Amino acid sequence: MKKDINYYMNLKYPIKITPIPEEEGYGYCAEIPELYGCLGDGETVEESLKNLEDVKWTTIELLLEKKKPVPEPIIHLEIPYSAFSVLKEKEQIERFITV
């Protein structure tokens, strides 16, 4: 599969939405942490997400033009320790744990 701008735009990047304090102008800031500097703001969550999509396009386009690597989404899973109780040996457990 060719990794062009459409490929990256269709990936499901985690998005962080933060309220902007009233003293800083009010509204919301939407961010894609994996894409450094990829922020969109707006008076509503919906507006901040729409603006984020425009910035996401521009960020990815610039990275591709400069032949820089485009980070792909990272998914973090929380697994209860009890799920590992069926594994008998230390080596089996260590395969699943990264520090």
FITIDREN-242367 format. One line per field, with one value per atom (N, C-alpha, C): x, y, z; residue number from 1; residue in three letters; atom name. Coordinates in pm, 1 decimal. Example, Ala and Ser with C-alpha at 12.3 -4.5 7.8 and 13.67 -1.06 7.14 Angstrom:
2
xx = (1319.0  1230.0  1320.0  1285.0  1367.0  1290.0);
yy = (-569.0  -450.0  -330.0  -225.0  -106.0  3.0);
zz = (780.0  780.0  780.0  708.0  714.0  787.0);
num = (1  1  1  2  2  2);
residuo = (ALA  ALA  ALA  SER  SER  SER);
atomo = (N  CA  C  N  CA  C);
This chain:
99
xx = (83.7  0.0  88.3  54.3  129.5  89.8  190.9  165.3  170.5  59.6  48.1  -35.5  -67.8  -140.8  -277.1  -342.4  -472.6  -460.4  -351.7  -327.4  -322.0  -239.1  -222.1  -347.2  -419.4  -540.9  -649.8  -645.6  -746.3  -709.8  -588.1  -550.3  -624.7  -654.5  -727.6  -629.1  -582.2  -491.2  -570.4  -517.2  -581.9  -580.0  -689.9  -702.9  -725.3  -654.7  -667.8  -740.2  -849.7  -925.4  -915.5  -875.6  -855.9  -934.3  -1008.9  -1074.8  -970.8  -995.0  -908.1  -967.7  -888.0  -940.9  -993.7  -1094.2  -1157.0  -1056.8  -959.1  -859.9  -766.2  -765.1  -681.8  -764.7  -891.5  -973.0  -1093.5  -1099.0  -1210.7  -1216.5  -1283.7  -1301.2  -1233.7  -1189.6  -1130.0  -1010.0  -914.7  -796.7  -796.8  -790.6  -781.1  -638.9  -582.1  -441.6  -423.5  -334.1  -289.1  -146.7  -128.6  4.2  112.9  78.0  178.9  233.2  155.4  198.7  235.3  362.6  410.9  358.8  298.6  250.0  116.1  52.1  -75.8  -188.7  -228.6  -329.6  -436.5  -560.1  -668.8  -752.0  -795.3  -878.2  -1007.1  -1101.9  -1229.3  -1317.1  -1428.8  -1520.8  -1593.3  -1610.0  -1675.6  -1581.2  -1614.3  -1535.1  -1538.9  -1657.4  -1672.8  -1585.9  -1583.3  -1502.9  -1353.5  -1312.2  -1170.6  -1131.0  -1221.1  -1192.2  -1184.4  -1271.9  -1267.6  -1135.8  -1097.4  -971.1  -851.9  -862.0  -755.5  -735.6  -843.9  -832.7  -753.9  -778.0  -702.9  -554.3  -523.8  -383.6  -319.4  -395.3  -344.4  -302.4  -386.9  -355.3  -225.0  -215.6  -97.3  27.8  16.8  130.7  181.7  90.6  129.7  186.7  123.2  170.1  313.5  342.5  478.2  580.2  542.7  634.6  666.2  563.5  584.9  670.8  642.8  721.3  868.4  895.1  1033.7  1096.2  1019.6  1064.8  1102.7  1026.1  1042.8  946.0  978.7  885.9  758.2  646.1  517.6  482.7  476.0  442.7  303.6  291.0  160.3  104.1  -26.5  -87.7  -30.1  -19.8  23.3  -96.2  -124.7  -236.4  -180.0  -224.5  -181.8  -296.0  -264.5  -365.2  -335.7  -439.4  -425.1  -479.8  -391.0  -428.7  -411.0  -514.9  -500.9  -397.1  -323.4  -219.3  -275.5  -400.6  -461.3  -465.4  -463.5  -464.9  -337.2  -230.1  -102.7  -89.3  -186.1  -175.4  -172.5  -223.2  -221.9  -85.6  -0.3  133.4  222.7  290.7  365.9  506.9  572.9  713.0  737.0  839.2  875.4  896.0  958.7  985.9  857.2  752.6  624.6  566.6  577.6  524.6  604.9  736.4  822.2  800.5  750.4  720.9  613.8  527.7  414.6  441.5  548.6  573.7  689.5  665.5  773.2  791.5  911.9  940.6  986.9);
yy = (-117.8  0.0  124.3  217.2  341.8  431.7  480.0  566.1  712.0  755.0  893.6  970.7  1093.8  1177.7  1117.7  1053.8  992.8  876.7  800.8  691.4  745.8  849.1  904.2  976.1  1043.2  1113.7  1016.1  893.6  794.6  715.4  734.4  667.1  730.7  652.3  700.1  740.4  864.6  917.1  951.1  917.7  963.5  1116.1  1173.7  1318.7  1357.5  1460.3  1513.6  1648.0  1663.3  1788.5  1851.5  1977.7  2050.1  2180.5  2209.6  2340.8  2451.5  2562.2  2679.4  2769.4  2805.9  2891.3  3024.0  3077.4  3202.1  3316.1  3322.0  3429.8  3417.8  3301.3  3281.8  3284.4  3321.7  3336.2  3244.2  3142.3  3048.9  2961.4  2851.7  2758.7  2626.3  2558.6  2426.0  2413.0  2333.3  2302.2  2151.4  2113.0  1971.7  1947.4  1834.9  1806.4  1660.4  1636.7  1500.5  1490.8  1430.0  1426.5  1361.9  1260.8  1194.4  1284.2  1386.8  1479.1  1611.2  1626.9  1742.5  1873.1  1954.6  2085.8  2083.6  1969.0  1956.4  1991.3  2119.1  2171.9  2246.4  2236.7  2316.3  2369.6  2493.8  2547.4  2602.4  2626.0  2680.3  2707.7  2775.4  2807.1  2683.4  2582.8  2458.3  2341.2  2225.8  2105.8  2073.8  2084.4  2053.5  2144.4  2273.4  2368.2  2338.3  2303.8  2271.9  2145.3  2047.6  1925.0  1952.1  2038.7  2074.3  2144.7  2238.6  2309.6  2215.8  2118.1  2019.3  1939.5  1904.6  1828.8  1907.7  2038.8  2122.7  2124.4  2137.0  2139.9  2002.4  1897.1  1760.5  1742.6  1785.5  1775.1  1847.6  1972.2  2054.3  1993.1  1944.5  1884.1  1761.9  1674.5  1552.7  1586.9  1681.1  1722.7  1775.3  1858.3  1912.5  1803.3  1710.8  1601.1  1517.8  1488.5  1409.6  1485.5  1615.0  1695.7  1700.9  1707.8  1715.8  1577.6  1474.6  1335.2  1298.8  1352.1  1320.8  1208.0  1127.3  1021.2  1080.1  1021.2  1062.0  959.9  1005.0  910.6  851.7  723.9  660.0  649.3  633.3  628.2  516.5  545.4  446.9  419.4  293.8  256.3  195.0  246.1  194.4  113.5  -5.4  -90.8  -105.7  -102.7  -131.6  -271.0  -357.7  -496.8  -526.1  -575.6  -605.4  -715.2  -703.5  -800.4  -941.7  -955.1  -1088.3  -1161.0  -1086.6  -1150.1  -1229.4  -1195.2  -1263.3  -1386.5  -1407.5  -1518.3  -1654.9  -1664.5  -1792.4  -1823.7  -1723.8  -1745.9  -1804.4  -1909.6  -1985.2  -1932.4  -1886.3  -1852.8  -1703.9  -1659.0  -1517.4  -1465.8  -1545.7  -1503.3  -1477.6  -1554.4  -1534.0  -1398.4  -1361.3  -1233.9  -1118.7  -1130.1  -1020.9  -988.9  -1081.3  -1051.9  -944.5  -932.5  -840.0  -705.6  -696.1  -575.9  -499.0  -370.3  -283.1  -172.0  -130.1  -24.3  99.2);
zz = (0.0  0.0  0.0  -86.4  -94.3  22.9  93.0  208.0  163.4  103.3  60.2  162.3  130.3  225.9  260.4  164.0  191.7  290.1  277.7  372.4  515.0  535.9  670.5  719.7  632.1  673.2  719.4  669.9  708.2  833.3  884.4  1008.1  1125.6  1225.1  1342.8  1452.1  1443.6  1544.9  1671.2  1789.1  1912.3  1917.8  1962.6  1971.4  2116.5  2159.6  2295.0  2284.5  2358.2  2357.8  2496.0  2497.7  2622.9  2619.2  2725.8  2731.3  2744.9  2677.5  2688.2  2796.4  2897.7  3004.9  2951.0  3019.9  2976.6  2963.5  3056.1  3050.7  2930.2  2865.8  2746.8  2618.1  2630.5  2510.9  2502.9  2588.1  2593.4  2467.7  2475.0  2364.2  2393.4  2287.7  2300.3  2207.8  2251.8  2172.6  2147.6  2020.5  1982.8  1933.0  1973.9  1943.2  1905.6  1810.8  1779.3  1832.4  1950.7  2012.2  1925.8  1845.0  1761.8  1650.4  1612.9  1507.4  1573.2  1603.6  1679.2  1619.8  1704.3  1662.2  1591.9  1585.6  1515.8  1612.4  1609.5  1701.5  1623.5  1669.9  1614.6  1728.8  1720.2  1827.0  1769.4  1857.9  1816.0  1936.3  1912.3  2021.2  2072.2  1985.7  2024.7  1997.6  2054.9  2028.3  1879.0  1819.4  1677.5  1590.4  1623.0  1546.4  1562.5  1684.8  1706.7  1629.7  1620.9  1546.0  1395.5  1345.0  1203.4  1171.7  1256.7  1235.6  1247.1  1335.7  1352.0  1223.2  1155.4  1030.4  926.0  919.0  823.9  858.5  987.1  1031.9  1012.1  1035.8  1015.3  869.6  776.6  633.5  602.5  649.7  621.8  684.0  807.7  876.8  801.5  763.4  692.0  554.3  486.1  354.1  361.0  461.8  476.6  507.8  596.0  628.1  504.6  424.8  303.6  201.9  184.8  90.3  128.9  259.3  306.6  324.6  287.1  298.0  442.0  535.7  677.4  713.0  812.3  851.8  912.2  876.4  932.6  1041.3  1166.9  1273.5  1252.7  1281.8  1276.3  1417.7  1429.0  1562.0  1647.6  1775.1  1873.5  1963.9  1982.4  2068.1  2195.2  2309.2  2438.2  2498.1  2540.1  2601.7  2749.6  2827.9  2969.9  2993.7  3040.6  3063.8  3211.7  3276.9  3419.4  3441.9  3551.8  3583.9  3588.4  3631.7  3643.5  3509.0  3397.9  3266.5  3242.3  3313.4  3296.7  3386.1  3473.8  3569.3  3501.2  3378.7  3307.5  3247.8  3239.3  3184.7  3293.0  3260.6  3360.8  3383.0  3279.1  3293.2  3278.7  3347.6  3346.5  3204.0  3117.7  2980.9  2903.7  2931.3  2863.1  2902.5  3028.4  3076.3  3019.0  3017.2  2971.3  2824.6  2745.6  2604.7  2591.0  2691.6  2682.9  2750.8  2825.5  2903.8  2841.7  2813.5  2766.4  2868.0  2885.1  2981.6  2908.0);
num = (1  1  1  2  2  2  3  3  3  4  4  4  5  5  5  6  6  6  7  7  7  8  8  8  9  9  9  10  10  10  11  11  11  12  12  12  13  13  13  14  14  14  15  15  15  16  16  16  17  17  17  18  18  18  19  19  19  20  20  20  21  21  21  22  22  22  23  23  23  24  24  24  25  25  25  26  26  26  27  27  27  28  28  28  29  29  29  30  30  30  31  31  31  32  32  32  33  33  33  34  34  34  35  35  35  36  36  36  37  37  37  38  38  38  39  39  39  40  40  40  41  41  41  42  42  42  43  43  43  44  44  44  45  45  45  46  46  46  47  47  47  48  48  48  49  49  49  50  50  50  51  51  51  52  52  52  53  53  53  54  54  54  55  55  55  56  56  56  57  57  57  58  58  58  59  59  59  60  60  60  61  61  61  62  62  62  63  63  63  64  64  64  65  65  65  66  66  66  67  67  67  68  68  68  69  69  69  70  70  70  71  71  71  72  72  72  73  73  73  74  74  74  75  75  75  76  76  76  77  77  77  78  78  78  79  79  79  80  80  80  81  81  81  82  82  82  83  83  83  84  84  84  85  85  85  86  86  86  87  87  87  88  88  88  89  89  89  90  90  90  91  91  91  92  92  92  93  93  93  94  94  94  95  95  95  96  96  96  97  97  97  98  98  98  99  99  99);
residuo = (MET  MET  MET  LYS  LYS  LYS  LYS  LYS  LYS  ASP  ASP  ASP  ILE  ILE  ILE  ASN  ASN  ASN  TYR  TYR  TYR  TYR  TYR  TYR  MET  MET  MET  ASN  ASN  ASN  LEU  LEU  LEU  LYS  LYS  LYS  TYR  TYR  TYR  PRO  PRO  PRO  ILE  ILE  ILE  LYS  LYS  LYS  ILE  ILE  ILE  THR  THR  THR  PRO  PRO  PRO  ILE  ILE  ILE  PRO  PRO  PRO  GLU  GLU  GLU  GLU  GLU  GLU  GLU  GLU  GLU  GLY  GLY  GLY  TYR  TYR  TYR  GLY  GLY  GLY  TYR  TYR  TYR  CYS  CYS  CYS  ALA  ALA  ALA  GLU  GLU  GLU  ILE  ILE  ILE  PRO  PRO  PRO  GLU  GLU  GLU  LEU  LEU  LEU  TYR  TYR  TYR  GLY  GLY  GLY  CYS  CYS  CYS  LEU  LEU  LEU  GLY  GLY  GLY  ASP  ASP  ASP  GLY  GLY  GLY  GLU  GLU  GLU  THR  THR  THR  VAL  VAL  VAL  GLU  GLU  GLU  GLU  GLU  GLU  SER  SER  SER  LEU  LEU  LEU  LYS  LYS  LYS  ASN  ASN  ASN  LEU  LEU  LEU  GLU  GLU  GLU  ASP  ASP  ASP  VAL  VAL  VAL  LYS  LYS  LYS  TRP  TRP  TRP  THR  THR  THR  THR  THR  THR  ILE  ILE  ILE  GLU  GLU  GLU  LEU  LEU  LEU  LEU  LEU  LEU  LEU  LEU  LEU  GLU  GLU  GLU  LYS  LYS  LYS  LYS  LYS  LYS  LYS  LYS  LYS  PRO  PRO  PRO  VAL  VAL  VAL  PRO  PRO  PRO  GLU  GLU  GLU  PRO  PRO  PRO  ILE  ILE  ILE  ILE  ILE  ILE  HIS  HIS  HIS  LEU  LEU  LEU  GLU  GLU  GLU  ILE  ILE  ILE  PRO  PRO  PRO  TYR  TYR  TYR  SER  SER  SER  ALA  ALA  ALA  PHE  PHE  PHE  SER  SER  SER  VAL  VAL  VAL  LEU  LEU  LEU  LYS  LYS  LYS  GLU  GLU  GLU  LYS  LYS  LYS  GLU  GLU  GLU  GLN  GLN  GLN  ILE  ILE  ILE  GLU  GLU  GLU  ARG  ARG  ARG  PHE  PHE  PHE  ILE  ILE  ILE  THR  THR  THR  VAL  VAL  VAL);
atomo = (N  CA  C  N  CA  C  N  CA  C  N  CA  C  N  CA  C  N  CA  C  N  CA  C  N  CA  C  N  CA  C  N  CA  C  N  CA  C  N  CA  C  N  CA  C  N  CA  C  N  CA  C  N  CA  C  N  CA  C  N  CA  C  N  CA  C  N  CA  C  N  CA  C  N  CA  C  N  CA  C  N  CA  C  N  CA  C  N  CA  C  N  CA  C  N  CA  C  N  CA  C  N  CA  C  N  CA  C  N  CA  C  N  CA  C  N  CA  C  N  CA  C  N  CA  C  N  CA  C  N  CA  C  N  CA  C  N  CA  C  N  CA  C  N  CA  C  N  CA  C  N  CA  C  N  CA  C  N  CA  C  N  CA  C  N  CA  C  N  CA  C  N  CA  C  N  CA  C  N  CA  C  N  CA  C  N  CA  C  N  CA  C  N  CA  C  N  CA  C  N  CA  C  N  CA  C  N  CA  C  N  CA  C  N  CA  C  N  CA  C  N  CA  C  N  CA  C  N  CA  C  N  CA  C  N  CA  C  N  CA  C  N  CA  C  N  CA  C  N  CA  C  N  CA  C  N  CA  C  N  CA  C  N  CA  C  N  CA  C  N  CA  C  N  CA  C  N  CA  C  N  CA  C  N  CA  C  N  CA  C  N  CA  C  N  CA  C  N  CA  C  N  CA  C  N  CA  C  N  CA  C  N  CA  C  N  CA  C  N  CA  C  N  CA  C  N  CA  C  N  CA  C  N  CA  C  N  CA  C  N  CA  C  N  CA  C);
